Amino acid sequence: VQLQASGGGLVQAGGSLRLSCAVSGITFDDYAMSWIRQVPGKEREVVSCTSKSDGSTYYADSVKGRFAISRDSAKNTMYLDMSSLKPEDSAVYYCASRRIGRSSYEYWGQGTQVTVSS
């Protein structure tokens, strides 16, 4: 199983980035997919989640209205479109998969760094 996150980088405040998470080795639609970010010294934050089974999405209050999650079953890929980025969005962003009906994440990607300069 492999989750390959990409798309991070350095961007100015107010800018945009698109993160991608390419998934292989699992039946993509059987899993809820999430973006989770972490800043050193702080707890992980679940930024956004998407589930194919019921079409549901979740956004942390801190990103609502600025981030958009999507998934492409044909490409086994999840995306996170981030706009109006703020310095406090700087973090390592991980993609993770959770089998539908379970509470714990089963597989994680390696993370991609997002740095937003002020």
C-alpha positions, 0 to 999 in steps of 0.5 A: 500500500502506498499513499504518495503526497505531493504539491507542497511548497513555499507560497506567499500569504494569500496564495494557493496550492494544490496538494495531491495524494496518489493511492495504490494497493487498496480499493480506493473507494472503500476508504475515507480519505483525510488530510492531516497537518502537523506543526512541530510541538503541536497536535495533529489537526485533521484538516479535511476528510472525504468519504465516497460511500456517503459523499460526505466531507469535513473541514476544520473550522480553521480552513472552511471556505478556503480549502476544498477536498476532492477525490478522483476514483478513476485516478485513485487520487485525492486533492486538497485545493488550498486558497487564501493561505495564511502563515498559520497554514504552514505545516507538514500535510499528510494524507491518510486513509481510514476504512469506512466504519472504522475510527483509526487511520490505517495508512499514511503518506509521507507528508508534504511541507507547506510553508506560507510566508507573510 
